Amino acid sequence: MLSLVRKDLRVTFRFMAIVIPVFAVSALVGLVVARTFLILSFAMAASLIAMPVAIDWSAGAGAFVHSLPVSRSVTVKARYATAALLGGGCFLVGALMATCFGALVQRVTGVWPDWIGVHTAIAFVASVGVFAAALLGVAFRFGEGAAGVAGGGVAVVIAPLLLRGTGQAWSAAFVDSMGPAIAALVTGSVVGLLGWVSMRWSIHANEHREF
């Protein structure tokens, strides 16, 4: 499985080398506006997670991958592991940038930006988790082309919510009602469960796909 994960990361390296600096510069500018920063962070994570699927589709690599001496369930688990690594990496980078920006603002003004907090992290994790579960679940059941449509549809629904601040408002209300620690734990558990269900569905569907 690790070799398949490395393969996915390797084939996306060139894309990452081009896109990440662009998103990083844009995100630095977007730090002053919470909605802009969050939507850019979501877009970067979604793009990276979708890239291995898009590359497999454009290269027609599905049949080749499934001809390798590994079980189909392993290929599914490897793709989900790649998505988790890429999404987690985007989360850590975004959290580091936001924290450094918040510390700078607090040092200058004495006030911590109210948008930098657990509620923003929850909005990001929930958005990326739903996107990845839908994209990969459809990819292994109906193919990469259908996954592009499904992923695009999910992004079209999520992006306006983040851009208008609706997603952040929901997550802020959730944190206020549950407390930061419990809200983060519940969100992580729900997203983890969603990912597990999507992966089990993908394993079952992939076993019956013909290439």
Phi and psi in degrees as a GROMACS rama.xvg file:
@    title "Ramachandran Plot"
@    xaxis  label "Phi"
@    yaxis  label "Psi"
@TYPE xy
-62.0602  -34.93  LEU-2
-66.1257  -35.7163  SER-3
-70.2975  -37.7789  LEU-4
-62.6122  -44.5914  VAL-5
-62.5234  -36.2515  ARG-6
-62.4168  -46.0791  LYS-7
-62.1964  -43.0484  ASP-8
-67.3483  -36.2439  LEU-9
-67.785  -42.6906  ARG-10
-71.7918  -19.7916  VAL-11
-94.3931  0.0917632  THR-12
-60.7692  -46.4137  PHE-13
-62.8997  -41.7649  ARG-14
-61.4509  -44.8881  PHE-15
-62.4385  -39.7581  MET-16
-64.6019  -27.8797  ALA-17
-88.0113  -45.802  ILE-18
-77.9963  -41.5076  VAL-19
-58.7598  -46.4793  ILE-20
-60.8609  -37.815  PRO-21
-64.0846  -47.6922  VAL-22
-64.2667  -37.2958  PHE-23
-62.7222  -45.2014  ALA-24
-63.9124  -44.2395  VAL-25
-62.8292  -40.9894  SER-26
-66.4423  -35.3225  ALA-27
-61.4347  -40.8233  LEU-28
-67.8435  -39.2292  VAL-29
-74.1568  -7.91469  GLY-30
-59.3272  -29.17  LEU-31
-73.6486  -15.674  VAL-32
-125.265  114.963  VAL-33
-57.266  -42.5755  ALA-34
-65.3023  -39.4265  ARG-35
-65.3638  -44.5199  THR-36
-62.4751  -43.9049  PHE-37
-67.0099  -41.9909  LEU-38
-68.3979  -34.7875  ILE-39
-67.6148  -40.2554  LEU-40
-63.8762  -41.9747  SER-41
-63.6996  -43.3187  PHE-42
-62.5488  -40.2986  ALA-43
-65.2773  -46.6642  MET-44
-62.9243  -44.1048  ALA-45
-63.658  -40.4095  ALA-46
-63.3588  -44.2531  SER-47
-67.5336  -40.1993  LEU-48
-66.2799  -36.804  ILE-49
-78.3011  -20.8364  ALA-50
-60.726  -46.5341  MET-51
-59.1229  -36.9107  PRO-52
-65.2403  -44.3061  VAL-53
-65.3398  -39.1259  ALA-54
-66.7034  -42.8427  ILE-55
-59.8921  -40.3138  ASP-56
-66.7722  -46.7717  TRP-57
-66.6126  -31.5118  SER-58
-91.8733  -6.25716  ALA-59
60.9949  40.8551  GLY-60
-88.2146  -2.75295  ALA-61
-57.6569  -48.6254  GLY-62
-63.9643  -39.4506  ALA-63
-64.3938  -46.7604  PHE-64
-58.5609  -40.9631  VAL-65
-81.0007  -3.24485  HIS-66
-90.9551  -7.26013  SER-67
-70.0675  155.728  LEU-68
-77.2511  52.9662  PRO-69
-135.432  153.513  VAL-70
-70.7976  158.033  SER-71
-66.4381  -31.1939  ARG-72
-65.0662  -33.9353  SER-73
-67.5426  -39.4418  VAL-74
-63.3334  -37.2037  THR-75
-66.399  -49.2717  VAL-76
-60.4276  -36.6108  LYS-77
-64.8254  -41.6366  ALA-78
-66.558  -38.2403  ARG-79
-68.8792  -37.1363  TYR-80
-64.063  -40.0265  ALA-81
-61.3075  -44.434  THR-82
-61.5916  -40.5387  ALA-83
-65.0401  -41.2817  ALA-84
-65.0978  -44.6997  LEU-85
-67.5548  -44.5001  LEU-86
-64.1773  -41.4216  GLY-87
-64.6321  -38.9095  GLY-88
-63.3763  -42.3511  GLY-89
-63.6117  -38.6961  CYS-90
-62.1915  -45.9921  PHE-91
-64.9995  -42.3567  LEU-92
-64.3216  -45.8079  VAL-93
-63.216  -41.1386  GLY-94
-64.3623  -40.2293  ALA-95
-64.8819  -44.6545  LEU-96
-62.5198  -45.5094  MET-97
-65.1354  -40.4546  ALA-98
-65.519  -42.9801  THR-99
-63.4867  -41.4826  CYS-100
-64.734  -43.2334  PHE-101
-61.7595  -41.4475  GLY-102
-63.8405  -38.6851  ALA-103
-65.7918  -46.0012  LEU-104
-61.7596  -42.9329  VAL-105
-63.755  -36.9441  GLN-106
-66.2273  -36.8646  ARG-107
-81.3833  -44.6741  VAL-108
-104.783  -17.0297  THR-109
82.2316  5.32249  GLY-110
-126.536  129.804  VAL-111
-79.3785  131.926  TRP-112
-57.3378  128.251  PRO-113
-70.3117  -16.152  ASP-114
-83.7347  -14.1133  TRP-115
-91.3407  105.688  ILE-116
-175.695  -170.926  GLY-117
-61.5183  -36.4615  VAL-118
-63.3693  -35.6701  HIS-119
-69.4631  -40.5016  THR-120
-62.2216  -40.418  ALA-121
-64.2655  -42.5119  ILE-122
-60.58  -40.285  ALA-123
-67.0359  -49.8671  PHE-124
-60.9855  -44.0831  VAL-125
-64.2022  -42.9143  ALA-126
-64.6527  -48.7041  SER-127
-67.6317  -37.6024  VAL-128
-62.4568  -44.8583  GLY-129
-64.532  -43.153  VAL-130
-60.8149  -49.3608  PHE-131
-64.3806  -41.9544  ALA-132
-62.9691  -42.1368  ALA-133
-68.8999  -46.1987  ALA-134
-59.8779  -51.5448  LEU-135
-73.0626  -36.4796  LEU-136
-60.3672  -43.4308  GLY-137
-71.5387  -36.9154  VAL-138
-59.7392  -44.0325  ALA-139
-82.1118  -14.8781  PHE-140
-96.2269  -43.5549  ARG-141
-117.297  -6.50783  PHE-142
107.361  164.049  GLY-143
-66.7538  -34.2601  GLU-144
-62.5318  -45.7004  GLY-145
-65.021  -33.5573  ALA-146
-63.4421  -36.8716  ALA-147
-61.8186  -40.7142  GLY-148
-66.3736  -45.5838  VAL-149
-64.5693  -45.6299  ALA-150
-62.4124  -41.7099  GLY-151
-63.3967  -38.8795  GLY-152
-64.4912  -43.0375  GLY-153
-63.7175  -42.6744  VAL-154
-63.4559  -37.4216  ALA-155
-65.0397  -31.6857  VAL-156
-77.3417  -42.8753  VAL-157
-74.4002  -42.5466  ILE-158
-55.6988  -47.7782  ALA-159
-62.6215  -33.6226  PRO-160
-63.3671  -41.449  LEU-161
-72.7019  -37.5479  LEU-162
-68.4256  -36.8813  LEU-163
-82.9918  -10.9  ARG-164
88.5359  3.24725  GLY-165
-64.7061  -43.3066  THR-166
-62.328  -41.217  GLY-167
-66.0249  -37.1293  GLN-168
-65.1567  -41.7731  ALA-169
-62.4439  -46.318  TRP-170
-67.0743  -35.2506  SER-171
-64.8206  -41.8332  ALA-172
-64.6635  -36.8794  ALA-173
-64.6574  -43.7014  PHE-174
-65.4526  -40.796  VAL-175
-62.7648  -36.777  ASP-176
-81.1596  -31.5437  SER-177
-103.678  -23.5332  MET-178
94.1426  147.608  GLY-179
-57.573  -46.2933  PRO-180
-66.03  -47.5833  ALA-181
-66.5618  -41.2233  ILE-182
-61.9274  -42.5696  ALA-183
-65.4358  -41.3251  ALA-184
-64.4265  -44.0149  LEU-185
-64.5589  -44.5669  VAL-186
-61.4039  -47.0597  THR-187
-60.5194  -39.9026  GLY-188
-67.2107  -44.339  SER-189
-65.859  -44.723  VAL-190
-65.0096  -39.6378  VAL-191
-62.497  -41.97  GLY-192
-64.9757  -42.3298  LEU-193
-60.2476  -43.2414  LEU-194
-64.1247  -40.0335  GLY-195
-65.3959  -44.3649  TRP-196
-61.8397  -44.6868  VAL-197
-61.0348  -40.9661  SER-198
-66.8046  -42.4259  MET-199
-63.2058  -41.6005  ARG-200
-60.6569  -42.8679  TRP-201
-66.2025  -40.6303  SER-202
-61.3002  -46.6701  ILE-203
-62.9988  -45.331  HIS-204
-66.7522  -39.2022  ALA-205
-68.4556  -29.0953  ASN-206
-64.1638  -23.6698  GLU-207
-109.058  5.08919  HIS-208
-78.6889  146.742  ARG-209
-112.294  139.169  GLU-210
